[in-house]
Amino acid sequence: MSLVLTSVAVLLILLLGLGLWRVYLGPEEADRMLAVQLLGSTTVGVLVLLATLLDQPPLLRVALLFALLAVLVAVAFVRGGTALPPREGE
């Protein structure tokens, strides 16, 4: 079973590389944002697999942290990257 999980983890890491290539190539901001979301989801998957393979439950907490950060990045992108409303006269 660990061979299967290791193979899946290696495949996911290769997909991370492809996602980084898409971030580099992305012609529009939305393409890059979707690739970054893919990277976040894939990272969570790799961390969950590694937590299972290595019997390291703290890695599950790190995976949860990455999932929460991915949500915050998506919200920031949708809001246009502005944390504050524009000032009057702008």
BAZA-518351 format. One record per residue (C-alpha): residue in three letters; x, y, z. Coordinates in nm, 3 decimals, always signed. Example, Ala and Ser with C-alpha at 12.3 -4.5 7.8 and 13.67 -1.06 7.14 Angstrom:
% BAZA-518351
+------+---------+---------+---------+
! rest !    east !   north !      up !
+------+---------+---------+---------+
!  ALA !  +1.230 !  -0.450 !  +0.780 !
!  SER !  +1.367 !  -0.106 !  +0.714 !
+------+---------+---------+---------+
END
This chain:
% BAZA-518351
+------+---------+---------+---------+
! rest !    east !   north !      up !
+------+---------+---------+---------+
!  MET !  +0.000 !  +0.000 !  +0.000 !
!  SER !  +0.285 !  +0.238 !  +0.074 !
!  LEU !  +0.415 !  +0.192 !  -0.282 !
!  VAL !  +0.081 !  +0.311 !  -0.417 !
!  LEU !  +0.074 !  +0.611 !  -0.185 !
!  THR !  +0.433 !  +0.697 !  -0.269 !
!  SER !  +0.355 !  +0.676 !  -0.642 !
!  VAL !  +0.055 !  +0.904 !  -0.600 !
!  ALA !  +0.266 !  +1.152 !  -0.400 !
!  VAL !  +0.532 !  +1.158 !  -0.674 !
!  LEU !  +0.262 !  +1.210 !  -0.938 !
!  LEU !  +0.116 !  +1.500 !  -0.740 !
!  ILE !  +0.460 !  +1.658 !  -0.705 !
!  LEU !  +0.504 !  +1.634 !  -1.083 !
!  LEU !  +0.166 !  +1.802 !  -1.123 !
!  LEU !  +0.289 !  +2.079 !  -0.893 !
!  GLY !  +0.568 !  +2.142 !  -1.142 !
!  LEU !  +0.318 !  +2.162 !  -1.427 !
!  GLY !  +0.109 !  +2.404 !  -1.223 !
!  LEU !  +0.410 !  +2.626 !  -1.166 !
!  TRP !  +0.472 !  +2.625 !  -1.541 !
!  ARG !  +0.112 !  +2.738 !  -1.595 !
!  VAL !  +0.157 !  +3.020 !  -1.343 !
!  TYR !  +0.462 !  +3.131 !  -1.541 !
!  LEU !  +0.285 !  +3.111 !  -1.879 !
!  GLY !  -0.064 !  +3.226 !  -1.783 !
!  PRO !  -0.172 !  +3.496 !  -2.026 !
!  GLU !  -0.427 !  +3.645 !  -1.787 !
!  GLU !  -0.449 !  +3.698 !  -1.414 !
!  ALA !  -0.743 !  +3.458 !  -1.384 !
!  ASP !  -0.540 !  +3.178 !  -1.544 !
!  ARG !  -0.261 !  +3.235 !  -1.297 !
!  MET !  -0.504 !  +3.245 !  -1.006 !
!  LEU !  -0.660 !  +2.913 !  -1.105 !
!  ALA !  -0.312 !  +2.760 !  -1.132 !
!  VAL !  -0.227 !  +2.890 !  -0.784 !
!  GLN !  -0.547 !  +2.733 !  -0.650 !
!  LEU !  -0.445 !  +2.407 !  -0.815 !
!  LEU !  -0.104 !  +2.433 !  -0.646 !
!  GLY !  -0.271 !  +2.485 !  -0.308 !
!  SER !  -0.502 !  +2.186 !  -0.351 !
!  THR !  -0.221 !  +1.964 !  -0.473 !
!  THR !  -0.001 !  +2.068 !  -0.181 !
!  VAL !  -0.278 !  +1.970 !  +0.060 !
!  GLY !  -0.305 !  +1.631 !  -0.111 !
!  VAL !  +0.070 !  +1.571 !  -0.094 !
!  LEU !  +0.080 !  +1.666 !  +0.275 !
!  VAL !  -0.209 !  +1.433 !  +0.358 !
!  LEU !  -0.036 !  +1.149 !  +0.175 !
!  LEU !  +0.293 !  +1.219 !  +0.350 !
!  ALA !  +0.118 !  +1.231 !  +0.687 !
!  THR !  -0.022 !  +0.886 !  +0.616 !
!  LEU !  +0.302 !  +0.743 !  +0.478 !
!  LEU !  +0.530 !  +0.880 !  +0.748 !
!  ASP !  +0.277 !  +0.844 !  +1.031 !
!  GLN !  +0.312 !  +1.215 !  +1.115 !
!  PRO !  -0.027 !  +1.357 !  +1.226 !
!  PRO !  +0.112 !  +1.715 !  +1.257 !
!  LEU !  +0.138 !  +1.721 !  +0.877 !
!  LEU !  -0.242 !  +1.709 !  +0.868 !
!  ARG !  -0.250 !  +2.037 !  +1.058 !
!  VAL !  -0.010 !  +2.189 !  +0.807 !
!  ALA !  -0.236 !  +2.065 !  +0.526 !
!  LEU !  -0.534 !  +2.231 !  +0.694 !
!  LEU !  -0.336 !  +2.554 !  +0.719 !
!  PHE !  -0.258 !  +2.543 !  +0.347 !
!  ALA !  -0.625 !  +2.483 !  +0.269 !
!  LEU !  -0.727 !  +2.786 !  +0.476 !
!  LEU !  -0.460 !  +3.001 !  +0.311 !
!  ALA !  -0.586 !  +2.895 !  -0.032 !
!  VAL !  -0.933 !  +3.022 !  +0.059 !
!  LEU !  -0.790 !  +3.354 !  +0.176 !
!  VAL !  -0.592 !  +3.394 !  -0.146 !
!  ALA !  -0.904 !  +3.330 !  -0.353 !
!  VAL !  -1.102 !  +3.587 !  -0.154 !
!  ALA !  -0.823 !  +3.842 !  -0.192 !
!  PHE !  -0.815 !  +3.783 !  -0.568 !
!  VAL !  -1.191 !  +3.825 !  -0.602 !
!  ARG !  -1.181 !  +4.148 !  -0.401 !
!  GLY !  -0.922 !  +4.281 !  -0.641 !
!  GLY !  -0.634 !  +4.262 !  -0.398 !
!  THR !  -0.754 !  +4.560 !  -0.197 !
!  ALA !  -0.797 !  +4.517 !  +0.175 !
!  LEU !  -0.939 !  +4.864 !  +0.229 !
!  PRO !  -1.213 !  +5.047 !  +0.040 !
!  PRO !  -1.090 !  +5.329 !  -0.183 !
!  ARG !  -1.065 !  +5.675 !  -0.028 !
!  GLU !  -1.300 !  +5.950 !  -0.130 !
!  GLY !  -1.188 !  +6.132 !  -0.441 !
!  GLU !  -1.003 !  +5.835 !  -0.590 !
+------+---------+---------+---------+
END
